[in-house]
Amino acid sequence: MGSMSIWHWIVVIGVVLLLFGRGKISDLMGDVAQGIKAFKKGMADDDKTAEKQEPVKTIDSAPQAAQRSDVGSKV
């Protein structure tokens, strides 16, 4: 009872074909293929833009520490 025999799969496939028809299933699979291609293209574009970005610039925090000590001494 836990496994499905070949006859179960044939009936399931037959019902799906009757409900959706061959044309709708092939259109659906074409749409899925286009979605996968668009996803792969987007991932490739992200990799290219990541390589072109400039490195992150850091700011020296020492002047800020000096300003903070001046503010504390005025009080």
C-alpha positions as semicolon CSV with decimal commas, in nm:
position;residue;x (nm);y (nm);z (nm)
1;M;0,000;0,000;0,000
2;G;0,297;0,234;0,054
3;S;0,428;0,221;-0,303
4;M;0,246;0,308;-0,621
5;S;0,250;0,061;-0,909
6;I;0,288;0,147;-1,276
7;W;-0,092;0,137;-1,318
8;H;-0,135;0,410;-1,059
9;W;0,110;0,634;-1,246
10;I;-0,062;0,566;-1,580
11;V;-0,399;0,664;-1,433
12;V;-0,254;0,980;-1,274
13;I;-0,085;1,086;-1,600
14;G;-0,407;1,013;-1,793
15;V;-0,613;1,229;-1,557
16;V;-0,361;1,514;-1,577
17;L;-0,365;1,498;-1,958
18;L;-0,746;1,501;-1,960
19;L;-0,766;1,798;-1,726
20;F;-0,494;2,014;-1,875
21;G;-0,446;1,881;-2,228
22;R;-0,119;1,845;-2,417
23;G;-0,103;2,207;-2,528
24;K;-0,133;2,355;-2,181
25;I;0,130;2,125;-2,034
26;S;0,381;2,203;-2,310
27;D;0,312;2,577;-2,271
28;L;0,362;2,545;-1,897
29;M;0,693;2,363;-1,943
30;G;0,805;2,630;-2,192
31;D;0,726;2,900;-1,937
32;V;0,924;2,710;-1,672
33;A;1,221;2,684;-1,910
34;Q;1,208;3,058;-1,983
35;G;1,198;3,130;-1,611
36;I;1,505;2,915;-1,549
37;K;1,693;3,088;-1,832
38;A;1,600;3,432;-1,696
39;F;1,714;3,328;-1,348
40;K;2,050;3,205;-1,477
41;K;2,097;3,525;-1,678
42;G;2,017;3,735;-1,372
43;M;2,267;3,540;-1,161
44;A;2,536;3,591;-1,427
45;D;2,459;3,965;-1,439
46;D;2,491;3,985;-1,059
47;D;2,834;3,820;-1,076
48;K;2,950;4,071;-1,338
49;T;2,833;4,372;-1,138
50;A;2,992;4,236;-0,820
51;E;3,330;4,221;-0,995
52;K;3,300;4,581;-1,121
53;Q;3,221;4,737;-0,783
54;E;3,488;4,944;-0,613
55;P;3,633;4,822;-0,285
56;V;3,478;4,955;0,032
57;K;3,645;5,271;0,157
58;T;3,710;5,309;0,528
59;I;3,724;5,628;0,728
60;D;3,982;5,680;1,000
61;S;3,805;5,695;1,334
62;A;4,083;5,877;1,527
63;P;3,953;6,234;1,458
64;Q;3,612;6,137;1,591
65;A;3,765;6,014;1,917
66;A;3,946;6,346;1,960
67;Q;3,622;6,538;1,910
68;R;3,444;6,330;2,170
69;S;3,709;6,402;2,432
70;D;3,674;6,776;2,365
71;V;3,299;6,761;2,418
72;G;3,341;6,581;2,751
73;S;3,590;6,831;2,887
74;K;3,358;7,128;2,831
75;V;3,101;6,995;3,077
